[in-house]
Amino acid sequence: MAQGILVLAEQRNGAFRKVAFDAVSEGRRLADSMNTDLTAVVLGSGIENIAGALRKYGADSILAADDSALADYNTDAYTNVSANIIESKDPALIILGASIHGKDLAARLAARLDAGLVMECINIKQDGDKLVFTRPMYGGKILADIEIEGTPKIAAIRPNVMTIEESEKAVTVDKVDVRVGEVKTSVVEKLIEEGDKIELTEADIIISGGHGTSGDFTAIEDLASALGGAVGASRFAVDEGWRPHSDQVGQTGKIVSPSLYIACGISGAIQHVAGMSTSKNIVAINKDSEAPIFSESDIGIVGDLVEVVPAITEEVKKLSKNL
């Protein structure tokens, strides 16, 4: 009989993604509620030493699948190894992050295991003997409560939504036998990652620019630097070639849930709102007082971003000096 919770904790280049801690913390909360065990699994190459970091977030056991074939994310290899571990553990629930890699892996595992999947999950609660999963639908206009029949159930949680809590346990890291199986795909090229650039989906503060920037993101970048945040962009800004696609927030870009989202010169098209509507605090800066983005914001500033954003940056710098 399927029981227990298994978390697939994502790492990249030998460091855990923030969403891994989101997932393990949520797994611990649910395991306590369901009176069951939590197993954390990490895949990669040379990751046995970092796996122990998951103790801090309450894993009852930690499994490390360490093999050179898992050095880079490969959809075939990761699916094969993950599926083998899941079948041996037979968990009732699988949790992983809804990152680019996580979404790909979650869908593949759902097909391989004939399991129900809730993507972009923002809440999981126990209702009697059932689990209810909540996710946004229709561009974030509604929240749907979903129940999954059968086991295992798979939930890909949206980054930055679940609360990270420390609940350290004294557990050892166990290595598992890695059976990579048939791999039909290979990594032929890796994009060069930009130094210390903050990953957009995991940023706590995001400052985004759109049509109103006219292509000049200097003020946006300065404010992001002052606040220790990341720079985002609307689809228009990306289509115009002003920012790379990796910066795009929206339905066809990245879904983000920061503590603070500042939209500068962005009108608020439904496709963009779908990507940032679950942000905890939204500030909109726009010259057009009728811009739809104001209906989504907690604070609205009617004004030219060229004047408003630098003024905010200066005040932030002043406050920082006094801290």
SULPE-V190826 format. One record per helix or strand of 3 or more residues. SS is the DSSP state (H for helix, E for strand). FROM is the first residue (numbers start at 0). LEN is the number of residues. If there is no record, write none. Layout:
ss/from/len
SS/FROM/LEN
SS/FROM/LEN
This chain:
ss/from/len
E/4/4
H/17/17
E/37/7
H/47/10
E/60/6
H/67/3
H/74/15
E/92/5
H/99/14
E/115/12
E/129/8
E/141/5
E/152/5
E/172/3
H/199/3
E/204/5
H/210/3
H/217/10
E/229/4
H/234/5
H/244/3
E/259/5
H/269/4
E/280/6
H/291/4
E/298/4
H/304/18
